[in-house]
Every structure is written in C-alpha cells, then in structure tokens.
C-alpha cells in the first residue's frame, strides 16, 4: 500500500471516528476502507487529500445499523 493510501485511510478513519462515536476504532470497516482507497489510487493518480475525501464519502455510504 502506498504512502498516499495509508495517509488518506488514517485521516479518513480518524475523522470518521471523531464524528461517529459509536464506531469501534478496531472495526473491520477500516480494512474495507483501505482496500477501496487502494483501488481508487490504482485507477487514477490521486493525492492523499483527494483519497481522504473519497474515503470519507465511502464510509458515509455504510448503513448506520452495521456499526
């Protein structure tokens, strides 16, 4: 996993945890987030900021009852 993907996943996950108090920091959705961002990064050249935005949008699509 590239540095941009790792940075973006970390930032997106931290922001998401801060705004969604019921989510466990060790939740498996983090792994899904990293895979999603890796795919995005491979599909097009993206910087960490753009990937972070993609990551936050991805996390917001999960049904809230899955957390």
C-alpha positions as CSV (number, residue, x, y, z in Angstrom):
1,X,0.0,0.0,0.0
2,X,1.4,3.4,-1.0
3,X,2.1,6.3,1.4
4,X,-0.8,8.3,0.0
5,X,-3.3,5.5,0.6
6,X,-2.0,4.8,4.1
7,X,-2.2,8.6,4.9
8,X,-5.6,9.0,3.4
9,X,-7.0,5.9,5.2
10,X,-5.6,7.1,8.5
11,X,-7.0,10.6,8.2
12,X,-10.4,9.5,6.9
13,X,-10.7,6.9,9.7
14,X,-9.7,9.4,12.4
15,X,-12.2,11.9,11.2
16,X,-14.9,9.3,10.9
17,X,-14.3,8.0,14.4
18,X,-14.4,11.6,15.8
19,X,-17.8,12.2,14.2
20,X,-19.3,8.8,14.8
21,X,-18.9,8.0,18.5
22,X,-20.4,4.5,18.3
23,X,-17.8,3.1,15.9
24,X,-15.0,1.0,17.4
25,X,-11.5,2.0,16.3
26,X,-10.7,-1.6,15.5
27,X,-13.8,-2.1,13.4
28,X,-13.3,-4.2,10.2
29,X,-14.7,-1.4,8.0
30,X,-11.2,0.1,8.2
31,X,-9.8,-2.7,6.2
32,X,-12.6,-2.2,3.6
33,X,-11.7,1.5,3.5
34,X,-8.1,0.8,2.8
35,X,-8.9,-1.6,0.0
36,X,-11.3,0.9,-1.5
37,X,-8.7,3.6,-1.4
38,X,-6.1,1.3,-2.9
39,X,-8.4,0.6,-5.8
40,X,-9.0,4.3,-6.3
41,X,-5.3,5.0,-6.2
42,X,-4.6,2.4,-8.8
43,X,-7.4,3.5,-11.1
44,X,-6.2,7.1,-11.2
45,X,-3.4,9.3,-9.9
46,X,-4.7,10.7,-6.7
47,X,-3.0,12.6,-3.9
48,X,-3.6,11.9,-0.2
49,X,-6.1,14.8,0.2
50,X,-8.3,13.6,-2.7
51,X,-8.1,10.0,-1.4
52,X,-9.2,11.2,2.0
53,X,-12.3,12.8,0.5
54,X,-13.0,9.6,-1.4
55,X,-12.6,7.6,1.9
56,X,-14.9,9.8,3.9
57,X,-17.6,9.6,1.2
58,X,-17.1,5.8,1.1
59,X,-17.6,5.5,4.9
60,X,-20.7,7.6,4.8
61,X,-22.4,5.1,2.5
62,X,-22.3,2.3,5.0
63,X,-25.7,1.7,6.7
64,X,-25.5,3.1,10.2
65,X,-27.0,-0.1,11.7
66,X,-23.9,-2.1,10.7
67,X,-21.8,-0.2,13.2
